[in-house]
């Protein structure tokens, strides 16, 4: 309740993010806080599931004063490769969460999984443990491209995993990437047609980008030309639309009733508490919005979380930065946002975005009708340019 510069009349919905940081192999494009387990342990040494779960519980307990009384609408278990954790561990994790927070009875609970045979055999057990939605990191159905991306699965394993997910879950997501090293338009089309042949309820489709501090940033592969990448995106949009999936966010396509609630809460500038090694949070209070961050190293995180000291920084979002922070999320949505939503989620008056919003309209990036602000097709195509209009001077 300490003083701040904002006036939030109400708090937004709250989600919970849980980070499980280990994976079998670090992908060359990945800039997430993920760590190869076999690189740090003997081949016979198991993951420290019990100790890490102890740390997560302690971390969540220490965070409870920040979210007293607030219901949690969704849980997202990300990584790393969370499906490396046993179904029993996931069952314990969800039990701990339910015992500590007000988790909605119909809360969406997502687990990220890899298509490897080892993980695939666990899908039904994850569902039994309480996971309601699986997100599978397929990336491609082409063995050549999977090898270039450093993935540990092959195309046959990817297809088998999707089939198992469809049998085990009412809703699931496929992660697919395009503009891959050496990828042609025909190969991109085959990947998308293969993905759509499984009638997935949701697909997240990302342009491969070379992120700083990754192997690909240091040793960049030859990627398709920009015009070819645009052709791939046009093909993706047409194919998904014909298959009955709506592009409701820049990179997300879903059938009716299968939008990802957790990610939508991010994009609508909702709140989320992040626990686990390196996890970030965004939490609103009556007069301020804070962004706590946990310690990144998994072993150090376990030590500090169990001691009640996992947070390494908790910066307050500056008032002048809030318009850009809001637009960085909300303008990714096809439906955009309402002006009332902006005021409620930021605590700022509409005058704080009046000039930038007019510029966005003048440049054909957005439409404003009945207080609803929506990005146009041009706004989607030049999203970074649109969002930049709201940067603080």
C-alpha positions as MATLAB code, in Angstrom:
seq = 'XXXXXXXXXXXXXXXXXXXXXXXXXXXXXXXXXXXXXXXXXXXXXXXXXXXXXXXXXXXXXXXXXXXXXXXXXXXXXXXXXXXXXXXXXXXXXXXXXXXXXXXXXXXXXXXXXXXXXXXXXXXXXXXXXXXXXXXXXXXXXXXXXXXXXXXXXXXXXXXXXXXXXXXXXXXXXXXXXXXXXXXXXXXXXXXXXXXXXXXXXXXXXXXXXXXXXXXXXXXXXXXXXXXXXXXXXXXXXXXXXXXXXXXXXXXXXXXXXXXXXXXXXXXXXXXXXXXXXXXXXXXXXXXXXXXXXXXXXXXXXXXXXXXXXXXXXXXXXXXXXXXXXXXXXXXXXXXXXXXXXXXXXXXXXXXXXXXXXXXXXXXXXXXXXXXXXXXXXXXXXXXXXXXXXXXXX';
ca = [
       0.000    0.000    0.000;
       3.005    2.315   -0.180;
       2.553    5.574   -2.131;
       2.892    5.787   -5.893;
       1.985    8.051   -8.784;
      -0.991    6.110  -10.181;
      -4.685    5.848   -9.360;
      -5.896    2.330  -10.167;
      -9.579    1.981   -9.340;
      -9.520   -1.821   -9.658;
      -6.986   -4.605  -10.168;
      -6.815   -6.685  -13.371;
      -7.129  -10.496  -13.544;
      -4.220  -12.446  -12.061;
      -2.335  -15.374  -13.608;
       0.492  -17.530  -12.249;
       3.609  -18.415  -14.251;
       5.873  -21.253  -13.033;
       9.342  -21.631  -14.565;
      10.980  -25.070  -14.729;
      14.422  -24.190  -16.140;
      15.977  -27.432  -17.357;
      16.083  -28.903  -20.851;
      17.970  -31.739  -22.527;
      19.705  -29.442  -24.990;
      19.870  -25.662  -25.353;
      18.527  -24.632  -28.771;
      20.764  -22.196  -30.682;
      17.950  -19.626  -31.090;
      16.732  -19.731  -27.471;
      17.224  -16.711  -25.217;
      15.050  -18.026  -22.366;
      16.498  -18.842  -18.963;
      16.980  -22.536  -19.751;
      19.832  -24.812  -18.719;
      21.018  -28.147  -20.097;
      20.673  -30.660  -17.300;
      23.209  -33.180  -18.636;
      25.781  -30.406  -18.992;
      25.616  -29.790  -15.248;
      25.097  -33.240  -13.812;
      26.139  -36.814  -14.244;
      24.050  -38.850  -16.644;
      22.668  -40.926  -13.762;
      21.799  -37.979  -11.524;
      18.072  -37.195  -11.634;
      16.567  -33.749  -11.809;
      16.317  -32.172   -8.331;
      12.533  -32.291   -8.529;
      11.778  -32.416   -4.810;
      14.147  -29.598   -3.858;
      12.981  -27.413   -6.748;
       9.339  -27.993   -5.763;
      10.243  -27.062   -2.180;
      11.745  -23.844   -3.541;
       8.680  -23.061   -5.660;
       6.362  -23.551   -2.697;
       8.530  -21.329   -0.495;
       8.683  -18.718   -3.278;
       4.899  -18.710   -3.647;
       4.368  -18.521    0.118;
       6.713  -15.533    0.370;
       4.742  -13.811   -2.431;
       1.291  -14.252   -0.906;
       1.188  -10.818    0.797;
       1.427   -9.257   -2.681;
      -1.698  -11.040   -3.947;
      -3.860  -11.498   -0.818;
      -7.436  -12.413   -1.673;
      -6.983  -12.299   -5.435;
      -8.215  -15.322   -7.442;
      -5.816  -16.930   -9.934;
      -7.480  -17.543  -13.302;
      -4.712  -19.456  -15.103;
      -1.430  -21.251  -14.518;
       1.287  -21.601  -17.159;
       4.167  -24.020  -16.515;
       6.982  -23.029  -18.873;
      10.691  -23.590  -19.299;
      13.075  -25.073  -20.242;
      11.237  -28.308  -20.861;
       8.661  -28.777  -18.084;
       7.699  -32.211  -19.433;
      11.072  -33.468  -18.146;
       9.493  -33.285  -14.700;
       7.565  -36.399  -13.727;
       3.754  -36.431  -13.653;
       4.014  -36.980   -9.878;
       6.064  -33.775   -9.581;
       3.527  -31.809  -11.622;
       0.747  -33.274   -9.483;
       2.538  -32.107   -6.326;
       3.202  -28.673   -7.839;
      -0.471  -28.131   -8.695;
      -1.485  -29.424   -5.270;
       0.836  -26.896   -3.614;
      -0.591  -24.099   -5.751;
      -4.183  -25.035   -4.894;
      -3.354  -25.141   -1.197;
      -1.874  -21.641   -1.216;
      -3.903  -19.509   -3.659;
      -7.521  -19.089   -4.735;
      -7.285  -21.041   -7.988;
     -10.488  -20.838  -10.041;
     -12.280  -24.176  -10.358;
     -12.176  -23.861  -14.158;
      -8.677  -22.349  -14.321;
      -6.699  -22.953  -17.494;
      -3.543  -24.908  -16.583;
      -1.003  -25.118  -19.408;
       2.166  -27.217  -19.527;
       4.866  -26.798  -22.173;
       6.080  -30.103  -23.587;
       8.546  -31.409  -26.151;
       7.619  -34.057  -28.718;
      10.302  -36.579  -27.664;
       9.094  -40.118  -27.023;
      10.051  -39.876  -23.339;
       7.806  -36.854  -22.784;
       5.017  -38.061  -25.081;
       4.478  -41.164  -22.945;
       3.667  -38.833  -20.015;
       0.940  -36.744  -21.671;
      -2.051  -38.663  -20.238;
      -0.489  -38.661  -16.777;
      -0.024  -34.880  -16.961;
      -3.713  -34.535  -17.765;
      -4.606  -36.761  -14.825;
      -2.415  -34.557  -12.596;
      -4.577  -31.551  -13.450;
      -3.046  -30.029  -16.581;
      -5.873  -28.872  -18.874;
      -3.870  -27.648  -21.860;
      -0.638  -28.839  -23.483;
       1.648  -26.613  -25.564;
       3.938  -28.711  -27.770;
       7.195  -27.269  -29.122;
       7.045  -28.876  -32.573;
       8.706  -25.957  -34.497;
       8.836  -27.980  -37.756;
       7.918  -31.339  -39.279;
      11.036  -31.295  -41.470;
      14.017  -33.291  -40.172;
      16.504  -31.021  -41.930;
      15.075  -27.917  -40.293;
      14.711  -29.577  -36.899;
      18.417  -30.426  -37.024;
      19.278  -26.835  -38.007;
      17.234  -25.603  -35.030;
      19.049  -27.942  -32.661;
      15.867  -29.797  -31.692;
      16.227  -33.209  -30.050;
      13.158  -34.737  -31.731;
      12.509  -35.724  -35.358;
       9.486  -35.315  -37.624;
       8.005  -38.733  -36.823;
       8.215  -38.034  -33.089;
       6.573  -34.648  -33.629;
       3.612  -36.192  -35.461;
       3.287  -38.949  -32.875;
       3.288  -36.378  -30.070;
       0.547  -34.307  -31.703;
      -1.583  -37.428  -32.143;
      -1.116  -38.290  -28.463;
      -1.952  -34.734  -27.379;
      -5.186  -34.878  -29.398;
      -6.124  -38.128  -27.632;
      -5.225  -36.871  -24.159;
      -6.418  -33.241  -24.138;
      -9.540  -31.383  -25.220;
      -7.397  -28.381  -26.093;
      -3.728  -28.078  -26.985;
      -1.336  -25.795  -28.829;
       1.324  -26.399  -31.467;
       4.357  -24.112  -31.612;
       5.561  -23.730  -35.211;
       8.368  -21.539  -36.595;
       8.918  -20.201  -40.106;
      11.666  -18.372  -42.018;
      14.027  -21.146  -40.915;
      17.601  -21.639  -42.191;
      17.352  -22.759  -45.823;
      13.542  -22.971  -45.759;
      11.663  -22.514  -49.029;
       8.083  -21.333  -49.429;
       7.071  -24.868  -50.442;
       8.686  -26.327  -47.327;
       6.941  -23.766  -45.148;
       3.630  -24.668  -46.765;
       4.220  -28.375  -46.123;
       4.933  -27.671  -42.443;
       1.723  -25.672  -42.055;
      -0.401  -28.168  -44.019;
       0.998  -30.991  -41.869;
       0.208  -29.087  -38.674;
      -3.329  -28.315  -39.864;
      -3.937  -31.952  -40.833;
      -4.210  -32.754  -37.103;
      -7.012  -30.159  -36.679;
      -5.270  -28.458  -33.750;
      -7.459  -26.148  -31.635;
      -4.628  -23.593  -31.382;
      -1.365  -22.845  -33.209;
       1.306  -20.326  -32.263;
       3.426  -19.439  -35.289;
       6.638  -17.460  -34.883;
       9.131  -15.920  -37.280;
      12.603  -17.169  -36.346;
      14.568  -14.201  -35.043;
      18.213  -13.979  -34.049;
      18.093  -12.930  -30.419;
      21.106  -11.412  -28.613;
      23.227  -13.706  -26.450;
      22.298  -16.850  -28.362;
      24.406  -19.212  -30.457;
      22.632  -18.018  -33.605;
      23.474  -14.404  -32.743;
      27.159  -15.332  -32.598;
      27.055  -17.664  -35.594;
      24.081  -16.500  -37.676;
      22.663  -19.005  -40.173;
      21.523  -18.056  -43.656;
      17.848  -17.141  -43.353;
      15.235  -16.531  -46.088;
      15.067  -13.052  -47.559;
      12.577  -10.637  -45.986;
      10.245  -10.736  -49.018;
      10.213  -14.551  -48.860;
       9.367  -14.414  -45.152;
       6.430  -12.097  -45.923;
       5.220  -14.590  -48.539;
       5.408  -17.321  -45.909;
       3.322  -15.264  -43.488;
       0.707  -14.573  -46.175;
       0.543  -18.304  -46.886;
       0.225  -19.108  -43.156;
      -2.584  -16.590  -42.670;
      -4.499  -17.910  -45.683;
      -4.046  -21.586  -44.762;
      -5.028  -21.184  -41.115;
      -8.053  -19.080  -42.033;
      -9.226  -21.690  -44.544;
      -8.848  -24.339  -41.836;
     -11.146  -22.424  -39.476;
      -8.552  -20.869  -37.191;
      -8.831  -17.158  -36.417;
      -5.705  -15.031  -36.115;
      -6.660  -13.359  -32.841;
      -3.124  -12.213  -32.000;
      -0.066  -11.453  -34.144;
       1.358  -14.958  -33.665;
      -1.666  -16.919  -32.381;
      -4.402  -18.730  -34.320;
      -7.312  -20.517  -32.640;
     -10.652  -22.187  -33.190;
     -13.681  -20.813  -31.378;
     -13.432  -21.360  -27.626;
      -9.750  -22.320  -27.726;
      -7.911  -19.033  -27.306;
      -5.161  -19.187  -24.705;
      -6.588  -17.372  -21.697;
      -3.221  -17.072  -19.942;
      -1.466  -15.360  -22.849;
      -4.511  -13.207  -23.543;
      -4.243  -11.914  -19.980;
      -0.628  -10.888  -20.726;
      -1.698   -9.104  -23.896;
      -4.540   -7.309  -22.113;
      -2.029   -5.978  -19.579;
      -3.336   -8.228  -16.829;
      -1.261   -9.202  -13.809;
       0.916  -12.273  -13.413;
       3.011  -13.613  -10.568;
       6.092  -15.464  -11.814;
       7.839  -18.017   -9.607;
      10.880  -20.133  -10.446;
      14.431  -19.406  -11.568;
      14.585  -16.108  -13.480;
      10.795  -15.649  -13.496;
       9.380  -12.158  -14.060;
       6.142  -10.751  -12.634;
       3.862   -7.806  -13.319;
       1.753   -6.869  -10.300;
      -0.631   -3.946   -9.880;
      -1.378   -2.102   -6.645;
      -3.575    0.904   -5.897;
      -0.879    3.458   -6.735;
       1.852    1.620   -8.630;
       2.758   -1.292  -10.920;
       5.795   -3.387  -10.033;
       7.927   -5.926  -11.898;
       9.687   -8.311   -9.470;
      12.376  -10.615  -10.932;
      13.744  -13.856   -9.439;
      17.395  -14.943   -9.383;
      18.294  -16.713  -12.653;
      20.671  -19.531  -11.690;
      18.591  -22.619  -10.762;
      20.820  -23.813   -7.922;
      21.125  -20.348   -6.427;
      17.388  -19.889   -6.882;
      16.660  -23.042   -4.868;
      18.917  -21.880   -2.028;
      17.500  -18.360   -1.943;
      13.847  -19.281   -2.443;
      13.924  -21.787    0.411;
      15.498  -19.030    2.535;
      12.670  -16.673    1.503;
      14.900  -14.425   -0.629;
      14.356  -15.312   -4.307;
      13.654  -11.779   -5.620;
      16.698   -9.903   -6.974;
      14.909   -6.767   -8.186;
      11.431   -5.236   -7.918;
      11.373   -2.123  -10.054;
       8.316    0.080  -10.307;
       7.131    0.849  -13.851;
       7.629    4.573  -14.387;
       4.444    6.525  -15.115;
       5.835    7.840  -18.419;
       6.666    4.306  -19.601;
       3.197    2.860  -19.015;
       1.603    3.865  -22.370;
       4.330    2.014  -24.298;
       4.233   -0.969  -21.911;
       0.469   -1.231  -22.387;
       0.617   -0.870  -26.184;
       3.479   -3.367  -26.460;
       0.928   -5.944  -25.336;
      -2.570   -4.766  -26.261;
      -1.810   -3.871  -29.880;
      -0.786   -7.480  -30.550;
      -4.473   -8.418  -30.318;
      -6.722   -8.341  -33.373;
      -9.539   -6.926  -31.215;
      -7.229   -4.334  -29.675;
      -8.490   -2.686  -26.487;
     -11.038   -0.213  -25.175;
     -10.083    3.247  -23.958;
     -11.657    2.362  -20.616;
      -9.383   -0.691  -20.422;
      -6.333    1.514  -20.938;
      -7.338    3.785  -18.055;
      -8.246    0.888  -15.762;
      -5.054   -1.087  -16.375;
      -2.592    1.848  -16.271;
      -4.277    4.334  -13.933;
      -3.533    7.062  -16.486;
      -5.902    9.576  -18.120;
      -6.664    9.218  -21.832;
      -4.838   12.501  -22.429;
      -1.580   10.582  -21.905;
      -2.058    8.780  -25.256;
      -4.155   11.344  -27.157;
      -1.380   12.650  -29.429;
       0.152    9.241  -30.169;
      -3.242    7.693  -30.849;
      -4.064   10.422  -33.369;
      -0.739    9.807  -35.131;
      -1.522    6.083  -35.279;
      -4.882    6.858  -36.876;
      -3.354    9.325  -39.336;
      -0.825    6.695  -40.454;
      -3.536    4.063  -40.936;
      -2.231    1.833  -38.137;
      -5.393    1.762  -35.995;
      -9.098    2.465  -36.103;
     -11.046    3.982  -33.180;
     -14.760    3.220  -33.148;
     -17.042    3.488  -30.095;
     -13.978    3.711  -27.833;
     -12.563    0.455  -29.279;
      -9.003    0.767  -30.619;
      -8.062   -1.922  -33.152;
      -4.886   -2.363  -35.189;
      -5.530   -2.412  -38.930;
      -3.925   -4.923  -41.290;
      -1.267   -2.271  -41.910;
      -0.876   -1.885  -38.137;
      -0.294   -5.622  -37.782;
       2.250   -5.596  -40.607;
       4.158   -2.668  -39.077;
       3.481   -3.447  -35.433;
       6.851   -2.241  -34.138;
       6.385    1.120  -35.865;
       2.899    1.391  -34.355;
       4.042    0.555  -30.836;
       6.986    2.948  -31.064;
       4.571    5.883  -31.421;
       3.745    5.442  -27.737;
       7.322    5.612  -26.458;
       7.984    8.318  -23.909;
       9.821   11.379  -25.247;
];
